[in-house]
Amino acid sequence: MPIIDCKLISGYTENTRKLLAERITDAACSSTGAAPEFVTITITEISPNNYMRGRTQKQPAKAPLQSNDIIQNYLNAMEARDLKLANSFIDDKFHITCPGNKIFYSLEDFLNWGKVRYKKIAKDISSIDLSFNGLDAFVYCHGTLKGEWLNGQSFAGIRFIDKFHTKNSKIISQEIWNDLDLMKEA
């Protein structure tokens, strides 16, 4: 039954404190084998007036946009074909790996490749799952694809899974797996 007290400079939002407690709980569960209901997390907030590092009083840093929100916003922008917004979420070294090991280094090239495969496509997301390694987050998004083939015939229910790597609030890579080629238009 782990009991963990976290000391945190005051000023973070309630949502950020809740997220911190949930993630500490998950880490405790995976490390100790304890069920979540047996892990106790307390957060003690310290006034910035009573917090000093390097002989200087500090203010809380702004919590970063969470990786699952980055991915959801990126996917929404891609579906809307808002490349300016979608590009704002990706790192300079970003790349996409598609089925058949096709690799693209720009969203424009990726979308042009799709134009010879379908007229439009959208994702029905079942879940977005996260794992962490320091500042790196690995985000798995899965569900089904729907859209329209080049001949005007619609499609739906095609499985997909995307793996994203994020760091410093930017997407480094996207790996795509789906059954689209198995379900190609007749």
Contacts in CASP RR format, 6 or more apart in sequence:
PFRMAT RR
TARGET T0000
AUTHOR 0000-0000-0000
METHOD contacts of the structure
MODEL  1
MPIIDCKLISGYTENTRKLLAERITDAACSSTGAAPEFVTITITEISPNN
YMRGRTQKQPAKAPLQSNDIIQNYLNAMEARDLKLANSFIDDKFHITCPG
NKIFYSLEDFLNWGKVRYKKIAKDISSIDLSFNGLDAFVYCHGTLKGEWL
NGQSFAGIRFIDKFHTKNSKIISQEIWNDLDLMKEA
1 34 0 8 1.000
1 38 0 8 1.000
1 39 0 8 1.000
1 40 0 8 1.000
2 28 0 8 1.000
2 32 0 8 1.000
2 34 0 8 1.000
2 38 0 8 1.000
2 39 0 8 1.000
2 40 0 8 1.000
3 40 0 8 1.000
3 42 0 8 1.000
4 24 0 8 1.000
4 28 0 8 1.000
4 39 0 8 1.000
4 40 0 8 1.000
4 41 0 8 1.000
4 42 0 8 1.000
5 42 0 8 1.000
5 43 0 8 1.000
5 44 0 8 1.000
6 20 0 8 1.000
6 21 0 8 1.000
6 24 0 8 1.000
6 41 0 8 1.000
6 42 0 8 1.000
6 43 0 8 1.000
6 44 0 8 1.000
7 43 0 8 1.000
7 44 0 8 1.000
7 45 0 8 1.000
7 46 0 8 1.000
8 17 0 8 1.000
8 20 0 8 1.000
8 43 0 8 1.000
8 44 0 8 1.000
8 45 0 8 1.000
8 46 0 8 1.000
8 60 0 8 1.000
9 45 0 8 1.000
9 46 0 8 1.000
9 48 0 8 1.000
9 51 0 8 1.000
9 58 0 8 1.000
9 59 0 8 1.000
9 60 0 8 1.000
10 45 0 8 1.000
10 46 0 8 1.000
10 47 0 8 1.000
10 48 0 8 1.000
10 60 0 8 1.000
11 45 0 8 1.000
11 48 0 8 1.000
11 60 0 8 1.000
12 20 0 8 1.000
12 60 0 8 1.000
12 63 0 8 1.000
13 63 0 8 1.000
16 63 0 8 1.000
17 43 0 8 1.000
19 66 0 8 1.000
20 43 0 8 1.000
21 41 0 8 1.000
21 43 0 8 1.000
23 132 0 8 1.000
24 41 0 8 1.000
25 36 0 8 1.000
25 39 0 8 1.000
25 41 0 8 1.000
26 36 0 8 1.000
28 34 0 8 1.000
28 39 0 8 1.000
28 41 0 8 1.000
29 35 0 8 1.000
29 36 0 8 1.000
29 39 0 8 1.000
48 57 0 8 1.000
48 58 0 8 1.000
48 59 0 8 1.000
48 60 0 8 1.000
49 57 0 8 1.000
51 57 0 8 1.000
51 58 0 8 1.000
52 58 0 8 1.000
64 168 0 8 1.000
64 169 0 8 1.000
65 169 0 8 1.000
67 130 0 8 1.000
67 137 0 8 1.000
67 139 0 8 1.000
67 164 0 8 1.000
67 166 0 8 1.000
67 169 0 8 1.000
68 128 0 8 1.000
68 130 0 8 1.000
68 139 0 8 1.000
70 89 0 8 1.000
70 166 0 8 1.000
70 169 0 8 1.000
70 170 0 8 1.000
70 171 0 8 1.000
71 128 0 8 1.000
71 139 0 8 1.000
71 141 0 8 1.000
71 164 0 8 1.000
71 166 0 8 1.000
71 171 0 8 1.000
72 125 0 8 1.000
72 128 0 8 1.000
73 85 0 8 1.000
73 89 0 8 1.000
74 86 0 8 1.000
74 89 0 8 1.000
74 90 0 8 1.000
74 171 0 8 1.000
75 123 0 8 1.000
75 125 0 8 1.000
75 141 0 8 1.000
77 83 0 8 1.000
77 85 0 8 1.000
77 86 0 8 1.000
77 89 0 8 1.000
78 86 0 8 1.000
78 107 0 8 1.000
79 122 0 8 1.000
79 123 0 8 1.000
81 111 0 8 1.000
83 107 0 8 1.000
83 108 0 8 1.000
83 111 0 8 1.000
86 107 0 8 1.000
87 107 0 8 1.000
89 170 0 8 1.000
89 171 0 8 1.000
90 107 0 8 1.000
90 170 0 8 1.000
90 171 0 8 1.000
91 167 0 8 1.000
91 168 0 8 1.000
91 170 0 8 1.000
91 171 0 8 1.000
91 172 0 8 1.000
93 172 0 8 1.000
94 105 0 8 1.000
94 170 0 8 1.000
94 171 0 8 1.000
94 172 0 8 1.000
94 173 0 8 1.000
94 174 0 8 1.000
95 103 0 8 1.000
95 104 0 8 1.000
95 105 0 8 1.000
95 173 0 8 1.000
95 174 0 8 1.000
96 103 0 8 1.000
96 104 0 8 1.000
96 107 0 8 1.000
96 110 0 8 1.000
96 173 0 8 1.000
96 174 0 8 1.000
96 175 0 8 1.000
96 176 0 8 1.000
97 103 0 8 1.000
97 173 0 8 1.000
97 174 0 8 1.000
97 175 0 8 1.000
97 176 0 8 1.000
98 104 0 8 1.000
98 110 0 8 1.000
98 113 0 8 1.000
98 176 0 8 1.000
99 176 0 8 1.000
99 177 0 8 1.000
99 178 0 8 1.000
99 180 0 8 1.000
99 181 0 8 1.000
102 113 0 8 1.000
104 110 0 8 1.000
104 113 0 8 1.000
114 121 0 8 1.000
116 150 0 8 1.000
117 150 0 8 1.000
117 180 0 8 1.000
118 147 0 8 1.000
118 148 0 8 1.000
118 149 0 8 1.000
118 150 0 8 1.000
118 155 0 8 1.000
118 180 0 8 1.000
119 147 0 8 1.000
119 148 0 8 1.000
119 149 0 8 1.000
119 150 0 8 1.000
119 152 0 8 1.000
120 147 0 8 1.000
120 148 0 8 1.000
121 145 0 8 1.000
121 146 0 8 1.000
121 147 0 8 1.000
121 148 0 8 1.000
122 145 0 8 1.000
122 146 0 8 1.000
122 147 0 8 1.000
123 141 0 8 1.000
123 143 0 8 1.000
123 144 0 8 1.000
123 145 0 8 1.000
123 146 0 8 1.000
123 160 0 8 1.000
124 143 0 8 1.000
124 144 0 8 1.000
124 145 0 8 1.000
124 146 0 8 1.000
124 157 0 8 1.000
125 141 0 8 1.000
125 142 0 8 1.000
125 143 0 8 1.000
126 142 0 8 1.000
126 143 0 8 1.000
126 144 0 8 1.000
127 141 0 8 1.000
127 142 0 8 1.000
127 143 0 8 1.000
128 139 0 8 1.000
128 140 0 8 1.000
128 141 0 8 1.000
129 139 0 8 1.000
129 140 0 8 1.000
129 141 0 8 1.000
130 137 0 8 1.000
130 138 0 8 1.000
130 139 0 8 1.000
130 140 0 8 1.000
131 137 0 8 1.000
131 138 0 8 1.000
131 140 0 8 1.000
132 138 0 8 1.000
135 167 0 8 1.000
135 168 0 8 1.000
136 165 0 8 1.000
136 166 0 8 1.000
136 167 0 8 1.000
137 165 0 8 1.000
137 166 0 8 1.000
137 167 0 8 1.000
138 163 0 8 1.000
138 164 0 8 1.000
138 165 0 8 1.000
138 166 0 8 1.000
139 163 0 8 1.000
139 164 0 8 1.000
139 165 0 8 1.000
139 166 0 8 1.000
140 161 0 8 1.000
140 162 0 8 1.000
140 163 0 8 1.000
140 164 0 8 1.000
141 161 0 8 1.000
141 162 0 8 1.000
141 164 0 8 1.000
142 159 0 8 1.000
142 160 0 8 1.000
142 161 0 8 1.000
142 162 0 8 1.000
143 159 0 8 1.000
143 160 0 8 1.000
143 161 0 8 1.000
144 156 0 8 1.000
144 157 0 8 1.000
144 158 0 8 1.000
144 159 0 8 1.000
144 160 0 8 1.000
145 155 0 8 1.000
145 156 0 8 1.000
145 157 0 8 1.000
145 158 0 8 1.000
145 159 0 8 1.000
145 160 0 8 1.000
145 178 0 8 1.000
145 180 0 8 1.000
146 154 0 8 1.000
146 155 0 8 1.000
146 156 0 8 1.000
146 157 0 8 1.000
146 158 0 8 1.000
147 154 0 8 1.000
147 155 0 8 1.000
147 156 0 8 1.000
148 154 0 8 1.000
148 155 0 8 1.000
149 155 0 8 1.000
149 184 0 8 1.000
149 185 0 8 1.000
150 185 0 8 1.000
151 185 0 8 1.000
153 185 0 8 1.000
153 186 0 8 1.000
155 183 0 8 1.000
155 185 0 8 1.000
158 178 0 8 1.000
158 179 0 8 1.000
158 180 0 8 1.000
158 183 0 8 1.000
159 178 0 8 1.000
159 179 0 8 1.000
160 176 0 8 1.000
160 177 0 8 1.000
160 178 0 8 1.000
160 179 0 8 1.000
160 180 0 8 1.000
161 176 0 8 1.000
161 177 0 8 1.000
161 178 0 8 1.000
162 174 0 8 1.000
162 175 0 8 1.000
162 176 0 8 1.000
162 177 0 8 1.000
163 174 0 8 1.000
163 175 0 8 1.000
164 171 0 8 1.000
164 173 0 8 1.000
164 174 0 8 1.000
164 175 0 8 1.000
165 171 0 8 1.000
165 172 0 8 1.000
165 173 0 8 1.000
166 172 0 8 1.000
END
